[in-house]
Amino acid sequence: MTQETFVVAFAGDDMNVVDYAAERAAKAGAKLHLVHVLEWSPYSFLTPEELEQRHVRRRNELARAQGAVIDPVLKTLAEREIPASGEIRYGSVVDLVIDTAKSTGATMIFVGRTTSSSMSARVFGTVSLGLAQAAPVPTVIVP
């Protein structure tokens, strides 16, 4: 029997979702895979030099986010003896969390509930709503 994987869509500041997913993983004997997505929009009108500068900034942001966001949580989970891995990705949050769930063979996704009342959230929806509607596996929205 293979070990189940739970994907945790981690915004970087809400440990409630990590704690809840860790509790469920411990009970199920599952491992966690955290994914933190930095939104990145491509600019097709930039010069080659500007694009290169953006790519350098992107690499720096990835390294900074790994050290500041993912690594401390992975350390905490290791201390709790919860098997876990994590990654930082760039792009659309919902699309990349779904892609991560598929590529890791996840059986469940955990995401925090957002409390945004902005116009864009009302028009386009939130990450938790998007995942609940489009994810290929059950999605648990953690308050």
C-alpha positions in Angstrom: 0.0 0.0 0.0 1.4 3.4 -1.0 1.4 6.3 1.3 -1.3 9.0 0.6 -0.3 12.5 -0.2 -2.2 15.6 0.9 -1.4 18.9 -0.8 -1.6 22.0 1.3 -2.1 25.3 -0.5 -0.1 27.5 1.8 -0.5 31.2 1.6 2.5 31.7 3.8 0.8 33.3 6.8 -1.9 30.9 7.9 -0.7 28.0 10.0 -4.3 26.9 10.7 -4.4 25.1 7.4 -1.0 23.4 8.0 -1.9 22.4 11.5 -5.2 20.9 10.4 -3.7 19.1 7.5 -0.9 17.7 9.7 -3.5 16.4 12.2 -5.3 14.6 9.4 -2.0 13.3 7.9 -0.9 11.9 11.2 -4.2 10.0 11.6 -4.2 8.7 8.0 -0.5 8.0 7.8 -0.2 10.4 4.9 2.5 12.8 3.9 2.1 16.5 3.2 3.2 18.5 0.2 3.1 22.2 0.7 2.8 24.5 -2.3 3.1 28.3 -2.1 2.4 30.1 -5.3 3.8 33.5 -6.1 1.5 35.1 -8.6 3.4 36.1 -11.8 2.0 37.7 -14.9 4.0 37.6 -18.1 4.7 40.8 -19.8 5.0 40.3 -23.5 5.8 44.0 -24.2 9.1 44.1 -22.3 12.5 44.3 -24.0 14.8 41.3 -23.8 16.9 43.2 -21.2 13.8 43.9 -19.1 12.7 40.3 -19.3 16.2 39.1 -18.2 16.0 41.4 -15.2 12.5 40.0 -14.3 13.8 36.5 -14.5 16.7 37.4 -12.2 14.2 38.9 -9.7 12.0 35.8 -10.1 14.9 33.5 -9.2 15.7 35.7 -6.2 12.1 35.7 -5.1 11.9 31.9 -5.4 15.0 31.5 -3.2 13.8 34.0 -0.6 10.3 32.4 -0.4 11.8 28.9 0.0 13.9 30.1 2.9 11.3 32.4 4.5 8.0 30.6 3.8 8.4 26.8 3.1 11.6 25.8 5.0 10.4 27.0 8.5 7.1 25.1 8.1 8.9 21.9 6.9 11.2 22.2 9.9 8.2 22.4 12.3 6.5 19.4 10.6 9.7 17.4 10.8 9.8 18.1 14.6 6.3 16.8 14.8 7.4 13.8 12.8 5.0 14.5 9.9 6.6 13.6 6.6 6.4 16.6 4.3 7.9 18.3 1.3 7.2 21.7 -0.3 7.7 23.9 -3.2 7.4 27.4 -4.4 5.8 28.0 -7.8 4.9 31.0 -10.0 1.6 31.6 -11.8 -2.1 31.1 -11.2 -2.7 29.8 -7.7 -5.7 27.6 -8.5 -4.2 26.1 -11.7 -0.8 25.4 -10.0 -2.3 23.8 -6.9 -4.4 21.5 -9.1 -1.4 20.7 -11.2 0.6 19.9 -8.1 -2.2 17.7 -6.8 -2.2 15.8 -10.1 1.6 15.5 -10.3 2.0 14.3 -6.7 -0.9 11.9 -6.9 -2.6 13.7 -4.0 -5.8 12.3 -2.6 -6.9 15.6 -0.9 -6.2 19.3 -1.0 -6.2 21.5 2.1 -6.6 25.3 1.6 -7.3 28.2 4.0 -10.5 30.2 3.8 -9.9 33.7 2.5 -11.8 36.5 4.0 -11.4 38.9 1.1 -14.3 41.1 0.3 -12.7 42.9 -2.6 -14.4 43.4 -5.9 -12.0 41.1 -7.7 -12.8 38.3 -5.2 -16.5 38.8 -5.7 -16.2 38.7 -9.5 -13.5 36.1 -10.0 -13.8 34.1 -6.9 -11.3 33.1 -4.2 -8.7 30.4 -4.3 -10.6 28.2 -1.9 -13.8 28.5 -4.1 -11.8 27.9 -7.3 -10.2 24.8 -5.8 -13.5 23.5 -4.4 -15.0 23.8 -7.9 -12.2 22.6 -10.1 -9.9 20.3 -8.1 -9.7 16.6 -9.2 -9.7 15.4 -5.5 -11.7 16.5 -2.4 -10.8 19.9 -1.2 -10.9 20.8 2.5 -11.4 24.5 3.3 -10.0 25.3 6.7 -11.3 28.3 8.6 
